[in-house]
Structures are given as structure tokens and as C-alpha cells.
Amino acid sequence: MMLGQYFKALRERRQETLREFAAKLGYNHTYLYQIENGIAQYPPSREFLEKVAQLLTLTQAESDELHRLARRWPRDIEEAVFEQPDAMSRIRAAIVLNAKPAMK
């Protein structure tokens, strides 16, 4: 699934029109239209994503997926990575571990 499809599904689940939701977010409805249709010139900021998550009362998993699709680190994850000296090596180890084919 693409970011725009996911974003639109979340918004529609709350039965909000594009214009209504844009007004609540404090953004122009044309920018939201561009995000939903995959034609935005730049990805949404982390602050935008956090506001969306808050207004739509997303679960942690939904918020994480929104951030992943936008290719943005959630704030708590980014802070943890920079605060813990071995965090990057542990993330790399997890990636390598998950990339290996399962043993039979």
C-alpha cells in the first residue's frame, strides 16, 4: 500500500471530507489531495504525521505504518537511536537476522 492510499483510508474511516480534515490539520486541502494521490512534491513532515495521528486517534501500529509509508522515523524511535550508542548496530543486526531465509 502506498502512503496516499493509507492516508485516505484513515481519513475516510473517520468520515471526514478532505476539506474538513485539512481545516482541522491547518493545511491547505490541495496538499492533502496531493498526498492522497501520490503527487506531492515532498513527503509530509514528521510534525504533519504526528498531527494526523493525534487528530485521527491512531493506534501506535497505525501511526508507525503512516510514518513508515512516509519514510519518516517516529520521534520516539529517532530519539532512542541517537541516545543509545549501540542502537544502530542493533538495528542492523535485526535487519540482517530478518533477511536470512528460515532454516528448514
C-alpha positions as CSV (number, residue, x, y, z in Angstrom):
1,M,0.0,0.0,0.0
2,M,1.2,3.5,-0.8
3,L,1.1,6.4,1.7
4,G,-1.7,8.2,-0.1
5,Q,-4.0,5.2,-0.1
6,Y,-3.3,4.6,3.6
7,F,-3.8,8.2,4.5
8,K,-7.1,8.4,2.5
9,A,-8.4,5.2,4.1
10,L,-7.6,6.5,7.6
11,R,-9.4,9.8,6.8
12,E,-12.4,8.2,5.3
13,R,-12.7,5.8,8.2
14,R,-13.5,8.9,10.3
15,Q,-15.9,10.1,7.6
16,E,-14.1,13.4,7.2
17,T,-14.1,15.2,3.9
18,L,-10.7,16.3,2.5
19,R,-11.6,19.9,3.2
20,E,-12.8,19.3,6.7
21,F,-9.7,17.3,7.7
22,A,-7.4,19.9,6.0
23,A,-9.0,22.6,8.1
24,K,-8.6,20.7,11.3
25,L,-4.9,20.0,10.4
26,G,-4.3,23.6,9.4
27,Y,-3.1,22.7,5.9
28,N,-4.4,23.5,2.5
29,H,-6.8,20.8,1.1
30,T,-4.8,20.8,-2.1
31,Y,-1.7,19.5,-0.2
32,L,-3.8,16.7,1.3
33,Y,-5.2,15.9,-2.2
34,Q,-1.6,15.7,-3.5
35,I,-0.6,13.3,-0.7
36,E,-3.6,11.1,-1.2
37,N,-3.0,10.9,-5.0
38,G,0.8,10.4,-4.7
39,I,1.7,13.7,-6.5
40,A,3.0,15.7,-3.5
41,Q,6.4,17.3,-4.4
42,Y,7.8,16.4,-1.0
43,P,6.8,13.9,1.7
44,P,4.9,15.1,4.7
45,S,6.9,16.2,7.7
46,R,7.1,14.2,10.9
47,E,5.1,17.1,12.6
48,F,2.4,16.7,10.0
49,L,2.3,12.9,10.5
50,E,2.1,13.4,14.3
51,K,-0.8,15.8,14.0
52,V,-2.6,13.3,11.7
53,A,-2.1,10.5,14.2
54,Q,-3.4,12.7,17.0
55,L,-6.5,14.0,15.2
56,L,-7.4,10.6,13.9
57,T,-6.6,8.9,17.3
58,L,-4.5,6.3,15.5
59,T,-3.2,3.3,17.3
60,Q,0.6,3.0,17.7
61,A,0.7,0.4,14.9
62,E,-1.3,2.7,12.6
63,S,0.9,5.7,13.4
64,D,4.0,3.6,12.8
65,E,2.7,2.4,9.5
66,L,1.9,6.0,8.5
67,H,5.5,7.0,9.3
68,R,6.9,4.0,7.5
69,L,5.0,4.7,4.4
70,A,6.1,8.4,4.5
71,R,9.7,7.2,5.1
72,R,9.9,9.2,8.3
73,W,11.2,8.0,11.7
74,P,8.7,8.4,14.6
75,R,10.1,10.9,17.1
76,D,10.4,8.4,19.9
77,I,12.4,5.9,17.7
78,E,14.7,8.6,16.4
79,E,15.4,9.9,19.9
80,A,16.1,6.4,21.1
81,V,18.5,5.8,18.2
82,F,20.5,8.9,19.0
83,E,20.5,8.4,22.7
84,Q,21.7,4.8,22.7
85,P,25.2,4.3,21.4
86,D,24.7,0.8,20.2
87,A,21.2,1.3,18.7
88,M,22.3,1.5,15.1
89,S,24.3,-1.7,15.3
90,R,21.4,-3.5,17.0
91,I,19.1,-2.3,14.2
92,R,21.5,-3.5,11.6
93,A,21.7,-6.9,13.3
94,A,17.9,-7.1,13.4
95,I,17.8,-6.3,9.7
96,V,20.4,-9.0,8.9
97,L,18.6,-11.5,11.1
98,N,15.3,-10.9,9.4
99,A,16.8,-11.0,5.9
100,K,18.1,-14.5,6.3
101,P,16.0,-17.3,4.9
102,A,14.3,-19.5,7.5
103,M,16.1,-22.8,8.3
104,K,14.3,-26.0,7.5
